[in-house]
Every structure is written in C-alpha cells, then in structure tokens.
Amino acid sequence: MLGLTVLAAVGGSVLAGIGFSGSYAALRDLGFRHGFGDFSYAFPVGVDAGIVALLAMDLHLIRKGTPWPMLRLLAHGFTAATIYFNAASAGPLLKDPTGTAMHAVIPVMFVAVVEAGRRLVIRITRIEAGHQRDGVPLHRWILAPWRAFTMYRRMRLNGIVSYSQAVRLEQDLLVYEVMLKREYGDDLRNVPPDLLLPLIMQRFGLSVDEALALPMEAEERARLRTERKDAFEAEVAVRAEARAAETQISSLRTAGRVEAAGYEVGAETATAKAHAHARTVAAGREAEAAERIDHAEEELKAAAAEQEAADARLRAAETDEAAAEKERAAAETRLRTAETESLAAARENAAAAEQEAAQDARLRAAETAKRAAETEEAVAETARRKAEAERDTAAAKRAQAAEEEATAEARRRAAEAREHAAETELRAVEAEDAAKLTPAARATRRVARMILAAGGNPEAVTLQAIAEALDVSLATASGRRAEAADLLASGYNPHALTA
C-alpha cells in the first residue's frame, strides 16, 4: 500500500504537470491569436490555477463544516472552459477532430488528478468528522434498480450511512413480514396493530426491534408522566397541609390572645365593680350618719322647746323659783347629754362607715387578686395547651416528612430497579442483535429474563403474562416458558452477557 501510495502521488504529480504545461502552451497560443498580447502568458495560469483554487476553497469550507456548492460549480465551469479552449487551440472543432481530441486530452489529465485529490481529501475529512456515508453499489442499481432506488431514498431520508446496515434492515423486515404471514396468513389485516409497526415504520428507517419497542417506550413515558404528576400532586397536598397547619396554629394563637384579653377585661370589670360598690356603701354610711345628725338636731330643737316651756313655767311660777331653777338645770343637762350623744353617735357612724368601707375594699382587693391569679393560671394553662398542640403538630409533621421521605426513597428505588431492568433488557437485545438470533430465540431469552426478574422460578411467571408480553397464544407461551427454563438451567445470564 505504501508503494501504491507513492506511485499514485508521483504519477499524479507528473500527469498534472504534463497536463498543466500542455494546457498552458495551448491557451497561451490561443490568447495571442485572439489579441490578448502579453496577458496571454498569465491567461492560462488564471484558468487552470483557478480550478485548483476553487476546489481548494471548496475543500476548506467542507472541512470547516460550511460547504458552498457554488464553488464546485464554478470549478466545473472552469474545467469545461479549459477543455474547450484547449480543443479550440487546434483550430475549428469539426475541421480536425483528431487534433481537437489531442488538445482536449491534455487538460483532462490535469483536471482528473485534481478531482482525484479532492475526492480523497473529502473522504478523509468525512471519516475524521464521523460523517462517512456509503452509497448503493452499482451492481445493485443494475440488477434491481427499483429496490436500489428505494434503499437509496431510505438511506438519504433517514440518515443511514452504512450500506450493510441498510441491507440488514431490509432483510429483517422481509423475514419479519414472512413470519407474520406464516402465523396470520397472507391477509395482514388480521395482524394486531402493534405487530404491524415494523412494516409501517420502515419508511422512517426503524428496525424491527425498534418499531416493536415503540409501544413499550410509549407506556414507559406515560408511566413516567403519571409518576411525575403523582409526585407533583403529593407535593401540592403537603404544601396545602402545611398551610392548613400554619392557619390552625395562627387561629389557636389568636384564640389564646382573645381569651387572655377576656380574662384581663373581666378582672378590670370586677375591680371597677368593687370600687363602685365600695363607693356606694360609703355613700350609704354617710347618708345614715347625716340622718342620725338630723335626728340629734331634732332632739336639740325639742330640748330647746322644753327649755322654753320651762322658762315659761318659771316665769309663770316665780314663786316656785327653786323648782324651776332645778328644772332648767335638768333641761340644760339633758340638752348637753343629747348633744354629746349626738356627736358620739355621729363619730361612731363615721368610724363604722370607714371601717366597713375599708373592709369592703380589702375584700374586693382579695377577690381581684384571686381573679387575677385565676386569670394567670388560665393563661398559663392556655399556653401549656398551645405548646402541647405545637409539639403534637411538629411531631405529626416530622412523622409525615419521614413517611414522605420513605415513600420518595421507595419510589426512587423502584425507578432505579426499572431503569436497571430496562438497561439489562436493552443490552440483552443488543447482544441478541449482535448474535443475529432468530425471533424464537429472542422470545425465549425474553421469557428467561422475565423469570429472572420474578425470582428465578418459572412457575412465578404466568402463561397469560408471557402470552401478553409476546402476543402469542397460551400454548406457544407454555413452550416458550419451558424453553426459557431449560436455557436458565444451562447457565444463561443476561447480566454476564451485557457486561
């Protein structure tokens, strides 16, 4: 290969040099004949070097990932122009066909070498960029033109870059269609819709396994959406419960403040009533003392009247002066005694009223203190109950948070288990694809993986579950389960295969 590479490089350079030199001489002479003058020396370089420059710029843009097809069209235009100019340098094209062909061959060598180099550079660039694309071989276009066109169309529309991959997809589809007709007959209308997916999705470049996996992928996406919805609803419910708990706590605090304010207002009202009662009692005592004073004044007036009567009797009975004098002295004595008794009674009434008012005040103060103590005790009881309610609420929240955390952990583990099972299933399918197993062998291995997922007991997987998973009859499902049990007994392990 090294010798071929060196030979191709040296030979291509020699041919390109011969072609360029011959084209240069022909175009230079043609330029002189058409009046270009001294510019005839630069004219061939502009035409032939323009081809190389345009193709080089085209390759540079392709390497940068921004191709511009116009550059290649211009290069092809320059190629056609240099071939025409070289052919025309021999004279009229139809007058001397041999000379025309001889002159036209010279630039063709140069252009062929340049195009070969361009093709090599493009292929290397695509390989490095990972964009290598195969085409449909020429023999397929000749032997089966219509099928070659459909394969070419499918490869271009769906981005299939490997011809062998396209052939394998077509073979799998044909085998699958034949197996469907074998099981359901030539009329495919009796085939379940899910089993027709490979035939429907073939125009989109999906393989048989990819098309058959679409329903399961759709169910998995729907299940994931449902799980996300349930998680969101659970989170919303938790937030709603938290808001309700906060509202209840706020209500309890407000009720406690209202109750405490009620006790305070009751205590103030009781104190005001005690003061009013004391003032009422004091006023009653003062009124009673005033009444006693009035009574004493009336007695004084009566005594004064008696004295006046005595004076009259004294004047009337001057003869009995001594008796009148005694009577007057007695009246004065009774008057003084009445005054003394009246004053003593007033003092006693005032002192009794003061003592009773003081005693009432002490009783009211004691009652107020008792009620204040009861109010403080009630407020303390309310605070204690509120603290207990808050502790209970906090404990309930912690229990709920722990339960939610356990639920989330269980969901996460279940999701990890499903993800691990899906990865195992995918890798097992890839291994089966690499081994190019038959559909029956694939079905047997799928049932074996179901048995492993159920704990390794074949009887734990029902025939109905196998029939639904494989979409086969119960008899076929029984055979698949027996084959899977034998396969597991022989040491089948999908984890070891996928590892």
C-alpha positions in Angstrom: 0.0 0.0 0.0 2.9 2.4 0.7 4.3 1.6 -2.8 0.9 2.3 -4.4 0.6 5.5 -2.4 4.0 6.7 -3.6 3.3 5.7 -7.2 -0.1 7.4 -7.2 1.4 10.6 -5.7 4.3 10.7 -8.1 2.3 9.6 -11.1 -0.5 12.1 -10.3 2.0 14.9 -9.9 3.7 14.0 -13.2 0.4 13.8 -15.1 -0.8 17.0 -13.5 2.4 18.7 -14.5 2.2 17.4 -18.1 -1.4 18.4 -18.4 -0.8 21.8 -16.9 2.2 22.5 -19.2 0.4 21.3 -22.3 -2.7 23.3 -21.4 -0.5 26.4 -20.6 1.1 26.3 -24.1 -2.2 25.7 -25.9 -4.0 28.5 -24.0 -1.0 30.9 -24.4 -1.0 30.5 -28.2 -4.8 30.8 -28.3 -4.5 34.0 -26.3 -2.0 35.5 -28.8 -4.3 34.6 -31.7 -7.2 36.3 -30.1 -5.3 39.5 -29.3 -4.6 39.1 -25.6 -1.0 40.3 -26.1 1.3 39.9 -23.2 -1.6 38.9 -21.0 -1.6 35.6 -22.9 1.2 34.5 -20.5 -1.0 34.9 -17.5 -4.3 33.8 -19.0 -3.5 30.0 -18.8 -2.4 30.3 -15.2 -5.7 32.2 -14.3 -7.8 29.5 -15.9 -6.0 26.3 -14.7 -4.9 27.7 -11.4 -8.5 28.9 -10.8 -9.7 25.3 -10.9 -7.2 24.4 -8.2 -8.0 27.5 -6.1 -11.8 27.0 -6.3 -11.5 23.3 -5.4 -9.1 24.1 -2.5 -11.6 26.7 -1.1 -14.4 24.2 -1.5 -12.4 21.6 0.5 -11.6 24.2 3.2 -15.2 25.1 3.6 -16.2 21.4 3.8 -13.5 20.9 6.5 -15.0 23.8 8.4 -18.5 22.4 8.2 -19.8 25.3 6.0 -19.8 23.9 2.4 -20.8 26.2 -0.5 -21.8 24.2 -3.7 -21.4 27.3 -5.9 -17.6 27.0 -5.6 -17.6 23.4 -7.1 -20.0 24.5 -9.8 -17.6 27.4 -10.7 -14.7 24.9 -10.7 -16.6 22.6 -13.1 -17.3 25.6 -15.3 -13.6 26.5 -15.4 -12.8 22.8 -16.2 -15.2 22.8 -19.1 -13.8 26.1 -20.2 -10.2 24.9 -20.2 -11.1 21.8 -22.1 -13.0 23.8 -24.7 -10.1 26.3 -25.0 -7.5 23.5 -25.4 -9.7 21.9 -28.1 -10.2 25.2 -29.9 -6.5 25.9 -29.9 -6.2 23.2 -32.7 -8.5 25.2 -35.0 -12.2 24.7 -35.8 -13.5 21.9 -33.7 -15.1 19.9 -36.6 -12.4 20.6 -39.1 -9.7 18.4 -37.4 -11.4 16.1 -34.9 -8.2 14.3 -34.2 -6.3 17.4 -33.3 -9.2 18.7 -31.3 -9.3 15.4 -29.3 -5.5 15.5 -28.8 -5.6 19.0 -27.4 -8.7 18.2 -25.2 -7.0 15.2 -23.6 -4.2 17.4 -22.1 -6.3 19.4 -19.6 -8.4 16.3 -18.9 -5.3 14.7 -17.2 -4.8 17.8 -15.1 -8.4 18.0 -14.1 -8.7 14.3 -13.4 -5.7 14.4 -11.0 -7.2 17.5 -9.2 -10.6 15.8 -8.9 -9.0 12.6 -7.5 -7.1 14.6 -4.9 -10.4 16.4 -4.0 -12.3 13.2 -3.6 -9.5 11.7 -1.4 -9.4 14.8 0.8 -13.3 14.9 1.2 -13.4 11.2 2.1 -10.6 11.7 4.7 -12.4 14.7 6.1 -15.7 12.9 6.4 -14.1 9.9 8.1 -12.4 12.2 10.6 -15.7 14.1 11.3 -17.7 10.8 11.6 -19.8 11.6 8.5 -18.7 8.7 6.4 -21.6 7.7 4.2 -21.9 4.6 1.9 -23.7 4.6 -1.3 -25.7 1.9 -3.1 -23.3 -0.2 -5.2 -23.5 0.0 -9.0 -24.3 -3.7 -9.3 -27.5 -3.3 -7.3 -28.6 -0.4 -9.5 -28.1 -2.7 -12.5 -29.6 -5.9 -11.1 -32.5 -4.3 -9.0 -32.9 -0.7 -10.0 -36.3 -0.1 -8.2 -35.2 -1.7 -4.9 -31.9 0.1 -5.2 -33.7 3.4 -5.5 -36.0 2.7 -2.5 -32.9 1.7 -0.5 -31.1 4.9 -1.6 -34.1 7.0 -0.8 -34.5 5.4 2.7 -30.8 5.9 3.4 -30.8 9.6 2.5 -34.1 10.4 4.2 -33.3 8.7 7.5 -29.6 9.3 7.7 -28.5 5.7 7.3 -24.8 6.0 6.4 -23.9 2.3 6.2 -24.9 0.2 3.2 -24.6 -3.0 5.2 -26.9 -1.6 7.9 -29.5 -0.7 5.2 -29.3 -4.3 3.8 -29.6 -5.8 7.3 -32.7 -3.6 7.9 -34.3 -4.7 4.7 -33.5 -8.4 5.4 -35.0 -8.2 8.9 -38.2 -6.6 7.6 -38.6 -9.2 4.9 -38.1 -12.0 7.4 -40.5 -10.4 9.8 -43.1 -10.0 7.1 -42.8 -13.6 6.1 -43.1 -14.8 9.7 -46.2 -12.6 10.1 -47.8 -14.2 7.0 -46.8 -17.6 8.3 -48.6 -17.1 11.6 -51.6 -14.9 10.5 -51.9 -15.7 6.8 -51.4 -13.6 3.7 -54.1 -11.1 4.8 -52.2 -8.8 7.2 -55.5 -7.1 8.3 -55.8 -9.9 10.9 -52.5 -8.9 12.5 -52.6 -6.8 15.7 -51.7 -3.2 15.1 -48.6 -3.3 17.4 -47.2 -6.2 15.3 -47.6 -4.1 12.1 -45.5 -1.3 13.4 -42.2 -2.6 11.8 -43.9 -2.6 8.4 -45.4 0.8 8.9 -42.3 2.5 10.4 -39.8 1.0 7.8 -40.0 4.2 5.7 -38.6 6.1 8.7 -35.5 3.8 9.0 -36.6 1.9 12.1 -35.5 -1.6 12.6 -37.9 -4.4 13.6 -36.9 -4.3 17.3 -37.0 -0.5 17.4 -40.5 -0.5 15.9 -41.8 -3.2 18.2 -40.3 -1.4 21.2 -42.3 1.8 20.4 -45.5 0.7 22.4 -43.3 -0.2 25.5 -41.5 3.1 25.2 -44.8 5.0 25.0 -46.1 3.1 28.0 -42.9 3.9 29.9 -43.2 7.6 29.0 -46.8 7.6 30.1 -45.8 5.9 33.3 -43.1 8.5 33.9 -45.6 11.3 33.3 -48.0 9.7 35.7 -45.3 9.4 38.4 -44.3 13.0 37.9 -48.0 14.0 38.1 -48.4 12.0 41.3 -45.3 13.4 42.8 -46.5 17.0 42.0 -49.9 16.3 43.4 -48.3 14.9 46.6 -46.1 17.9 46.9 -49.1 20.2 46.4 -51.0 18.2 49.1 -48.0 18.6 51.5 -47.9 22.3 50.9 -51.7 22.6 51.5 -51.4 20.6 54.7 -48.6 22.8 55.9 -50.6 26.0 55.1 -53.6 24.5 56.9 -51.4 23.7 60.0 -50.0 27.2 59.9 -53.5 28.6 59.7 -54.7 26.4 62.6 -51.7 27.5 64.7 -52.4 31.1 64.0 -56.1 30.6 64.9 -55.0 28.9 68.2 -52.7 31.9 69.0 -55.4 34.4 68.2 -57.9 32.4 70.4 -55.4 32.4 73.2 -54.8 36.1 72.9 -58.6 36.7 72.8 -59.1 34.5 75.9 -56.3 36.3 77.8 -57.8 39.6 76.9 -61.2 38.4 78.1 -59.7 37.5 81.5 -58.0 40.9 81.7 -61.2 42.7 80.8 -63.1 40.6 83.4 -60.5 41.4 86.1 -60.7 45.1 85.3 -64.5 45.0 85.3 -64.5 43.2 88.7 -62.1 45.8 90.1 -64.3 48.6 88.8 -67.4 46.9 90.3 -65.6 46.5 93.6 -64.7 50.2 93.6 -68.2 51.2 92.7 -69.7 49.0 95.4 -67.3 50.5 98.0 -68.3 54.0 96.9 -72.0 53.0 97.2 -71.5 51.6 100.7 -69.5 54.6 101.8 -72.3 56.9 100.4 -74.9 54.9 102.3 -72.9 55.2 105.5 -72.5 58.9 105.0 -76.3 59.2 104.4 -77.1 57.2 107.6 -74.7 59.4 109.6 -76.3 62.5 108.2 -79.8 61.1 109.1 -78.5 60.4 112.7 -77.2 64.0 112.9 -80.6 65.3 111.7 -82.3 63.2 114.4 -79.9 64.7 117.0 -80.7 68.2 115.8 -84.4 67.5 116.1 -83.8 66.3 119.7 -81.9 69.5 120.3 -84.8 71.5 119.0 -87.2 69.5 121.2 -84.9 70.2 124.2 -84.9 73.9 123.3 -88.6 73.8 123.2 -88.8 72.1 126.5 -86.4 74.8 127.9 -88.7 77.5 126.6 -91.6 75.8 128.2 -89.7 75.5 131.5 -88.8 79.2 131.2 -92.5 79.9 130.8 -93.3 77.8 133.7 -90.6 79.5 135.6 -91.9 82.9 134.8 -95.5 81.7 135.4 -94.5 80.2 138.7 -92.0 82.6 140.0 -93.0 81.5 143.4 -91.6 78.2 142.7 -88.2 79.6 141.5 -86.1 77.0 143.1 -88.0 74.2 141.4 -87.9 76.0 138.1 -84.1 76.5 138.5 -83.7 72.8 139.1 -85.8 72.0 136.1 -83.9 74.4 134.0 -80.6 72.9 135.1 -82.0 69.5 134.4 -83.1 70.6 130.9 -79.6 72.0 130.3 -78.1 68.8 131.4 -80.4 66.8 129.1 -79.5 69.2 126.3 -75.8 68.7 126.8 -76.2 65.0 127.2 -78.2 64.9 123.9 -75.6 67.0 122.2 -72.8 64.7 123.5 -74.7 61.5 122.5 -75.5 63.0 119.1 -71.8 63.9 118.5 -70.7 60.4 119.7 -73.2 58.7 117.5 -72.1 60.7 114.5 -68.5 59.8 115.3 -69.3 56.2 115.7 -71.3 56.1 112.5 -68.5 57.7 110.6 -65.9 55.3 112.1 -68.1 52.3 111.3 -68.7 53.6 107.8 -64.9 54.0 107.3 -64.2 50.5 108.8 -66.9 48.9 106.6 -65.6 50.7 103.5 -62.0 49.6 104.3 -63.2 46.0 104.9 -65.2 46.1 101.7 -62.1 47.4 99.9 -59.9 44.7 101.4 -62.5 42.1 100.3 -62.7 43.5 96.8 -58.9 43.6 96.6 -58.6 40.0 97.7 -61.3 39.0 95.2 -59.5 40.9 92.5 -56.2 39.3 93.4 -57.9 35.9 93.4 -59.4 36.5 90.0 -56.0 37.8 88.6 -54.4 34.6 89.9 -57.1 32.6 88.2 -56.6 34.6 85.0 -52.9 34.0 85.1 -53.5 30.3 85.8 -55.9 30.1 82.8 -53.4 32.0 80.6 -50.7 29.5 81.7 -53.0 26.6 81.0 -53.8 28.0 77.5 -50.0 28.5 76.8 -49.3 24.9 78.0 -52.1 23.5 75.8 -50.9 25.6 72.9 -47.3 24.4 73.4 -48.6 20.8 73.6 -50.6 21.4 70.4 -47.5 22.8 68.7 -45.4 19.9 69.9 -48.1 17.5 68.5 -48.2 19.4 65.2 -44.4 19.3 64.9 -44.3 15.6 65.8 -47.0 15.0 63.1 -45.1 17.0 60.6 -41.9 15.1 61.4 -43.8 11.8 61.1 -45.3 12.9 57.8 -41.9 14.1 56.5 -40.4 10.8 57.5 -43.2 8.9 55.7 -42.9 11.1 52.6 -39.1 10.5 52.7 -39.6 6.8 52.9 -42.2 7.0 50.1 -39.8 9.0 47.9 -37.0 6.6 48.7 -39.2 3.6 47.8 -40.2 5.4 44.5 -36.5 6.1 43.8 -35.5 2.5 44.4 -38.4 1.3 42.2 -37.3 3.8 39.5 -33.7 2.6 39.8 -34.9 -1.0 39.6 -37.0 -0.3 36.5 -34.1 1.6 34.9 -31.7 -1.2 35.7 -34.1 -3.7 34.2 -34.6 -1.5 31.1 -30.8 -1.2 30.7 -30.4 -5.0 31.2 -33.2 -5.6 28.6 -31.6 -3.1 26.2 -28.2 -4.6 26.5 -29.5 -8.1 26.2 -31.4 -7.1 23.0 -28.2 -5.5 21.6 -26.3 -8.7 22.4 -29.0 -10.7 20.6 -28.8 -8.4 17.7 -25.1 -8.9 17.5 -25.6 -12.6 17.7 -28.3 -12.4 14.9 -30.7 -14.7 16.8 -34.0 -15.8 15.4 -37.3 -14.3 16.6 -38.0 -17.6 18.5 -34.6 -17.5 20.3 -35.2 -13.8 21.1 -38.6 -14.6 22.6 -37.1 -17.5 24.7 -34.5 -15.2 26.1 -37.0 -12.5 26.8 -39.1 -15.0 28.8 -35.9 -16.1 30.6 -35.3 -12.5 31.7 -38.9 -12.3 32.9 -38.4 -15.4 35.0 -35.1 -13.9 36.5 -37.0 -10.7 37.3 -39.6 -12.8 39.1 -37.0 -14.5 41.3 -35.9 -17.4 39.1 -39.0 -19.6 39.5 -40.5 -20.4 36.1 -43.9 -21.0 37.7 -43.9 -17.5 39.1 -44.4 -16.1 35.6 -47.9 -17.0 34.4 -48.7 -18.1 30.8 -51.1 -15.2 30.5 -48.3 -12.7 31.2 -46.0 -14.4 28.7 -48.7 -14.5 26.1 -49.4 -10.8 26.6 -45.7 -9.9 26.5 -45.0 -11.9 23.3 -48.5 -11.5 21.9 -48.8 -15.3 21.3 -51.2 -18.0 22.2 -51.1 -19.7 25.6 -49.8 -22.9 24.0 -46.9 -21.0 22.4 -46.3 -19.2 25.8 -46.1 -22.6 27.5 -43.5 -23.8 25.1 -41.5 -20.5 25.4 -41.5 -20.9 29.2 -40.3 -24.4 29.1 -37.5 -23.4 26.6 -36.6 -20.5 28.9 -36.4 -22.8 31.9 -34.0 -25.1 30.0 -32.0 -22.0 28.9 -31.7 -20.8 32.5 -30.7 -24.3 33.6 -28.0 -24.3 31.0 -26.4 -21.2 32.7 -28.0 -18.3 30.7 -27.2 -15.0 32.5 -28.2 -11.7 30.7 -26.1 -9.7 33.2 -23.0 -11.6 32.3 -23.7 -11.2 28.6 -24.4 -7.5 28.8 -21.3 -6.9 31.0 
